Amino acid sequence: MSGGDCGFICEKLMDRRYSEWVARALRKWLDRRDPSCCYHELSKMEPGYYGWSVMVSDYEEFYKRMSGRRKVRLPEPLAESGVDTLVALRSRRSRRSYARKSLGLRELATLLYYTVGITGRAWWGGPKRTYPSAGGLQPVEAYVVSLNVDGLEQGVYHYNPGDHSLEEIYTGDVGEELYRACLDQEHVLEAPANIVLTIVYSRTASKYGLRAYRYAVMDVAFAGENVYLVSEALGLATVAVGAFYDEMLCNILGVDCEWEYPMLVFPVGRRQS
Ligand SMILES: Cc1cc2nc3c(=O)[nH]c(=O)nc-3n(C[C@H](O)[C@H](O)[C@H](O)COP(=O)(O)O)c2cc1C
């Protein structure tokens, strides 16, 4: 956030109406010893108030593009899986053990595309995705930590939904680091790949201000359910991992934790027979 943005927010906070609002939220936090009601209070809508529009200086449009990186073109995603949506929903489970086998690049491509891929255009030209998004502002980014994927070097990659490619962040085996960042949860180390979803609040905040807190979290949850359902449809196994040390995970992904927040890690692998 630039100095200008801070100035804008400070000005708002000094406005009596807003400072009362912030005080009310903080009081709830202290009374109930639960900060979640504070986040919720601050993102409440009232008649005549739609949230402050935060002036965002580095608004990156709808997805990140990492220029100057080696690109890995992904195979076309599967057009169908043969598994009915209702069947996938009924059988969906968090699965935490994986066969010691590699994941195919086409399976990974299919997972990424159906999790956050672009499936059309809005009337104003913005992309439409496989997940619904408040205001179509699409705060979700997807990364891959490749540990054992056919045809893909071990390493960390960003998924570019614009051209359905992976942008290499760096190569190398970061399985142990990811395992430690995720509080020693063995499933992230056992899985041949981990998909990590992050959110960039500023995209949503550029229109919805403080309401962005709710909306962006809901957006990423919709995308996360896609990982589960596509895994189910492909006969793979996954689990949402929300317990991780944030700064450690930001370092692994090479993202700026001030702007982009990791939200969920999905180890993905073959089911054990
Ligand atoms: C936001 C969120 C965070 C989660 N974090 C973890 C986690 O860190 N580790 C884990 O093993 N499972 C995690 N889970 C999976 C839940 O434990 C699982 O969904 C729950 O036990 C219900 O089981 P089911 O998914 O098979 O229906 C998480 C799920 C959600 C929705």
The ligand as an SDF file (V2000), in Angstrom:
LIG
                    3D

 31 33  0  0  0  0  0  0  0  0999 V2000
  -10.4790  -24.0070    5.6030 C   0  0  0  0  0  0  0  0  0  0  0  0
  -10.0500  -25.4480    5.8150 C   0  0  0  0  0  0  0  0  0  0  0  0
   -8.8230  -25.7150    6.3730 C   0  0  0  0  0  0  0  0  0  0  0  0
   -8.4050  -27.0410    6.5330 C   0  0  0  0  0  0  0  0  0  0  0  0
   -7.1490  -27.2980    7.0030 N   0  0  0  0  0  0  0  0  0  0  0  0
   -6.7190  -28.5750    7.0900 C   0  0  0  0  0  0  0  0  0  0  0  0
   -5.3780  -28.8490    7.4620 C   0  0  0  0  0  0  0  0  0  0  0  0
   -4.5760  -27.9750    7.7250 O   0  0  0  0  0  0  0  0  0  0  0  0
   -4.9930  -30.1510    7.4960 N   0  0  0  0  0  0  0  0  0  0  0  0
   -5.8370  -31.1840    7.1800 C   0  0  0  0  0  0  0  0  0  0  0  0
   -5.4130  -32.3390    7.2220 O   0  0  0  0  0  0  0  0  0  0  0  0
   -7.1360  -30.9430    6.8240 N   0  0  0  0  0  0  0  0  0  0  0  0
   -7.5840  -29.6760    6.7610 C   0  0  0  0  0  0  0  0  0  0  0  0
   -8.8590  -29.4150    6.3260 N   0  0  0  0  0  0  0  0  0  0  0  0
   -9.7470  -30.5170    5.9410 C   0  0  0  0  0  0  0  0  0  0  0  0
  -10.8280  -30.7630    7.0040 C   0  0  0  0  0  0  0  0  0  0  0  0
  -10.2130  -31.3720    8.1280 O   0  0  0  0  0  0  0  0  0  0  0  0
  -11.9310  -31.6490    6.4140 C   0  0  0  0  0  0  0  0  0  0  0  0
  -12.5720  -30.9540    5.3750 O   0  0  0  0  0  0  0  0  0  0  0  0
  -12.9460  -32.0450    7.4830 C   0  0  0  0  0  0  0  0  0  0  0  0
  -12.3940  -32.9470    8.4040 O   0  0  0  0  0  0  0  0  0  0  0  0
  -14.1910  -32.6640    6.8690 C   0  0  0  0  0  0  0  0  0  0  0  0
  -13.8390  -33.8390    6.1460 O   0  0  0  0  0  0  0  0  0  0  0  0
  -14.2290  -34.0170    4.6030 P   0  0  0  0  0  0  0  0  0  0  0  0
  -13.5320  -32.9310    3.8220 O   0  0  0  0  0  0  0  0  0  0  0  0
  -13.7400  -35.3860    4.2280 O   0  0  0  0  0  0  0  0  0  0  0  0
  -15.7060  -33.8850    4.4930 O   0  0  0  0  0  0  0  0  0  0  0  0
   -9.2880  -28.1120    6.1690 C   0  0  0  0  0  0  0  0  0  0  0  0
  -10.5310  -27.8060    5.6040 C   0  0  0  0  0  0  0  0  0  0  0  0
  -10.9090  -26.5010    5.4230 C   0  0  0  0  0  0  0  0  0  0  0  0
  -12.2440  -26.2180    4.7800 C   0  0  0  0  0  0  0  0  0  0  0  0
  1  2  1  0
  2  3  1  0
  2 30  2  0
  3  4  2  0
  4  5  1  0
  4 28  1  0
  5  6  2  0
  6  7  1  0
  6 13  1  0
  7  8  2  0
  7  9  1  0
  9 10  1  0
 10 11  2  0
 10 12  1  0
 12 13  2  0
 13 14  1  0
 14 15  1  0
 14 28  1  0
 15 16  1  0
 16 17  1  0
 16 18  1  0
 18 19  1  0
 18 20  1  0
 20 21  1  0
 20 22  1  0
 22 23  1  0
 23 24  1  0
 24 25  2  0
 24 26  1  0
 24 27  1  0
 28 29  2  0
 29 30  1  0
 30 31  1  0
M  END
$$$$
